[in-house]
């Protein structure tokens, strides 16, 4: 992404190696055929290439970083395109080009995320699906940490970034996340946020933990998942 909007340095891409989306991709690829996919904000390609390998799709990537695009190309993307300003420039693809779009950990970096989301809707086919994900800084444990440290980076996403140069500039509740997609003309298909539950040390592997978190998530929908993740389709 352009430094004009949110700094994302080459070394940040190098630090991203853990494909924590893999279990979710497993489920999605079992349940639907994906032919043409677009990874918006593809970074170094760690996530999108797993989707390609599991689905057999043709995969395009777009990003504001030439370095990230080169890494994605090396990883095996079929096509990569540069878009220096994801807030203001149209995506460099024709209308209704893709039956699947992945946009993971992008909106929190943008001054005008709704503009990008409207562009994603434009390139999505009428029967296509968007998988959208943003981090949740303010889980219940995150709020406790913030209370004592006054550190907005509650999950140490960028521990070496000074606060005036912090890459995350938008912070979402679940309601705000869903409302933004609705405003862009997208309808919720399925909420997948429970793939990313809060993990309490020494407890999260215990029997019944997942059910307990699901119950807490229903009661407090912005407090017990570390990311908001959902599938969306175009509104009719």
Secondary structure, 3 states (H helix, E strand, C coil): CCCCCCCCCHHHHHCCCCCCCHHHHHHHHHHCCCCEEEEECCCCCHHHHHHHHHHCCEEEEEECCHHHHHHHHHHCCCEEEECCCCCCCCCCCCCCCEEEEEEECCHHHCCCHHHHHHHHHHHEEEEEEEEEEEECCCCHHHHHHHHHHCCCCCCCCCCCCCHHHCCCCCCCCHHHHHHHHHHCCEEEEEECHHHHECCCCCCCCCCCHHHHHHHHHHHCCCCCECEEEEEEEECC
